[in-house]
Amino acid sequence: MSNYASSTSPPNDRLTQESQKNQYTLTFPFPFNIPSTPESAGVRIVKNLQRFGLYYSTFIWTVLFIALVPQRKVSVIFLVAMTEVVFLYFLLLRALPDSQILHRIIDKRFVLFLVFVVTCVELILTRAAVHLFIVLGATVPIVVLHAVLMRTEEVFVKEEVGGEMARLVQEKLGEYASCADPQHESLV
């Protein structure tokens, strides 16, 4: 019996070691938290506007479209027309990826700001200014609140290129193709 005790560890120690090996921690990353300083809130707003700008503008456009449908049919037509202009502009950017004029000289943000101003002027001229300002007053605080509270560093899962979590919006057409190289570990 003394030989048994000296050659092997007691059964309780083995069970404790096995249970420690098999313990898994299940964490649910929560994508929102309050920034610690105003500077970090500002940095977070800029990063999130760059990352989610398309989604923010789609949200505002959808709310504006819904607000205009019952009463302002002409304004809806102008809004849809300007949406088509933006769509055609982005199609042109994709069709001519090597164009120095479209990608270097004319900035995409300038064109989008110009389209925004023209859309606002069209809505004001068609007497839909009240709808425009109410929608902007209601949606911009939601967008800013989301941009302040959304933390993106730990939320996104890093996967191999071509996985399910591939980014939906790339900066350039060749960005996804360049990430397909085995040197790149992840998209995010």
TORKOL-688502 format. One record per residue (C-alpha): residue in one letter; x, y, z. Coordinates in steps of 0.001 Angstrom, whole numbers, plus 500000, padded with zeros to 6 digits. Each point is the difference from the previous one (the first is absolute). Example, Ala and Ser with C-alpha at 12.3 -4.5 7.8 and 13.67 -1.06 7.14 Angstrom:
// residues 2
rest; c1; c2; c3
a; 512300; 495500; 507800 $
s; 501370; 503440; 499340 $
This chain:
// residues 188
rest; c1; c2; c3
m; 500000; 500000; 500000 $
s; 502825; 502361; 500666 $
n; 501352; 499083; 496591 $
y; 496724; 501053; 498377 $
a; 500043; 503374; 501718 $
s; 503557; 500765; 498960 $
s; 499688; 498979; 496337 $
t; 496805; 501831; 499025 $
s; 498225; 503085; 501146 $
p; 496778; 499674; 501919 $
p; 496849; 499804; 497867 $
n; 498707; 503340; 501319 $
d; 503058; 501882; 498681 $
r; 499573; 498500; 496539 $
l; 496336; 500998; 499890 $
t; 500872; 503537; 501043 $
q; 502677; 500254; 497300 $
e; 497654; 498617; 497323 $
s; 497189; 502335; 500998 $
q; 502373; 502977; 499878 $
k; 501065; 499009; 496478 $
n; 496406; 499727; 498785 $
q; 498755; 503298; 501398 $
y; 498923; 502356; 497253 $
t; 499234; 503632; 500344 $
l; 497089; 501248; 497970 $
t; 500098; 503723; 499461 $
f; 497517; 502128; 498166 $
p; 501681; 503126; 498685 $
f; 497723; 502975; 500477 $
p; 500652; 502494; 497212 $
f; 499008; 503111; 501962 $
n; 501699; 501808; 502845 $
i; 500452; 503563; 501187 $
p; 503332; 501574; 498989 $
s; 502262; 501020; 502846 $
t; 500895; 503509; 498752 $
p; 498524; 502503; 497541 $
e; 503080; 499559; 497810 $
s; 499416; 496259; 499718 $
a; 496350; 500721; 499170 $
g; 501107; 502290; 497175 $
v; 502429; 497423; 498647 $
r; 497314; 497344; 500215 $
i; 497527; 502225; 498107 $
v; 502486; 500554; 497171 $
k; 500864; 496290; 499748 $
n; 496376; 498912; 500075 $
l; 498965; 502610; 497436 $
q; 502668; 498609; 497691 $
r; 499012; 496403; 500667 $
f; 496206; 500332; 500123 $
g; 499467; 503116; 497862 $
l; 498155; 498095; 497309 $
y; 497648; 498457; 502555 $
y; 499422; 503320; 501748 $
s; 499121; 501747; 496742 $
t; 497732; 497113; 498978 $
f; 498205; 500279; 503346 $
i; 499454; 503746; 499598 $
w; 498935; 499571; 496353 $
t; 497481; 497284; 500924 $
v; 498415; 502078; 502750 $
l; 499835; 503013; 497677 $
f; 498443; 497890; 497261 $
i; 497359; 498634; 502386 $
a; 499244; 503502; 501273 $
l; 499577; 501387; 496482 $
v; 497874; 497227; 498467 $
p; 496555; 500940; 501358 $
q; 500017; 503713; 499107 $
r; 502893; 501013; 497728 $
k; 499994; 497888; 496849 $
v; 502144; 502460; 497983 $
s; 502597; 500105; 502765 $
v; 500152; 496202; 499989 $
i; 500687; 500065; 496262 $
f; 502870; 502467; 500522 $
l; 501357; 497918; 502876 $
v; 499965; 496834; 497884 $
a; 501608; 501872; 497089 $
m; 502861; 501192; 502191 $
t; 500412; 496467; 501316 $
e; 500387; 498809; 496421 $
v; 502612; 502714; 499382 $
v; 502017; 498742; 502971 $
f; 499578; 496412; 498830 $
l; 501223; 500865; 496515 $
y; 502955; 501927; 501449 $
f; 501083; 496967; 502023 $
l; 499518; 497785; 496954 $
l; 502279; 502357; 498079 $
l; 502600; 499749; 502777 $
r; 499858; 496213; 499800 $
a; 500101; 499970; 496209 $
l; 503094; 502225; 499840 $
p; 502200; 498933; 502929 $
d; 503184; 501394; 498435 $
s; 498635; 503471; 499230 $
q; 502197; 502620; 501646 $
i; 497339; 502704; 499604 $
l; 497228; 498026; 501727 $
h; 502098; 498579; 502811 $
r; 502687; 502597; 500699 $
i; 498838; 503436; 498872 $
i; 496256; 499798; 500680 $
d; 499460; 498765; 503529 $
k; 497079; 497665; 500631 $
r; 499032; 501896; 503158 $
f; 499780; 503273; 498055 $
v; 497674; 498427; 497435 $
l; 497788; 498490; 502682 $
f; 499846; 503324; 501869 $
l; 499049; 501748; 496755 $
v; 497219; 497454; 499385 $
f; 498802; 500509; 503592 $
v; 499822; 503777; 499516 $
v; 498167; 499657; 496671 $
t; 497543; 497559; 501587 $
c; 499351; 502392; 502882 $
v; 499415; 502893; 497576 $
e; 497607; 497847; 497943 $
l; 498061; 499016; 503110 $
i; 499809; 503623; 501162 $
l; 498775; 501149; 496574 $
t; 497285; 497327; 499968 $
r; 498773; 501208; 503419 $
a; 501252; 496915; 501837 $
a; 502438; 501932; 502186 $
v; 497993; 499297; 503146 $
h; 500170; 496266; 499315 $
l; 503721; 500221; 499292 $
f; 500818; 501880; 503202 $
i; 497777; 497792; 502163 $
v; 501606; 496856; 498584 $
l; 503519; 501404; 500419 $
g; 499147; 501146; 503522 $
a; 498727; 496547; 500886 $
t; 502595; 497799; 498295 $
v; 503288; 501879; 500406 $
p; 499940; 499691; 503833 $
i; 499391; 496252; 499633 $
v; 502918; 499708; 497588 $
v; 502304; 502035; 502259 $
l; 498942; 498002; 503062 $
h; 500753; 496754; 498174 $
a; 503336; 501356; 498785 $
v; 500981; 501005; 503543 $
l; 498938; 496793; 501719 $
m; 501020; 497408; 497382 $
r; 503398; 498505; 500633 $
t; 501371; 498100; 497057 $
e; 503384; 498763; 501203 $
e; 498922; 496821; 501792 $
v; 496685; 499364; 498303 $
f; 500949; 498745; 496560 $
v; 501099; 496420; 499623 $
k; 503243; 499541; 498120 $
e; 499668; 497313; 497377 $
e; 501873; 498863; 496969 $
v; 499289; 501841; 496768 $
g; 496923; 498674; 498298 $
g; 498327; 499098; 503292 $
e; 496528; 501054; 501012 $
m; 501129; 503197; 501718 $
a; 501523; 501623; 496905 $
r; 499360; 503729; 499967 $
l; 497085; 501061; 497875 $
v; 501432; 503385; 499078 $
q; 503529; 500400; 498680 $
e; 501786; 503260; 499374 $
k; 501165; 498964; 496541 $
l; 499146; 497227; 497607 $
g; 503447; 498431; 500317 $
e; 500026; 500050; 503811 $
y; 498233; 496635; 500345 $
a; 502186; 498428; 497330 $
s; 503165; 501206; 501712 $
c; 498783; 498499; 503273 $
a; 499683; 496605; 498345 $
d; 503778; 499648; 500211 $
p; 501156; 497444; 502571 $
q; 502075; 502736; 501653 $
h; 496837; 501660; 501338 $
e; 498584; 498239; 503002 $
s; 496665; 501765; 500263 $
l; 497866; 502749; 498546 $
v; 499547; 501971; 503188 $
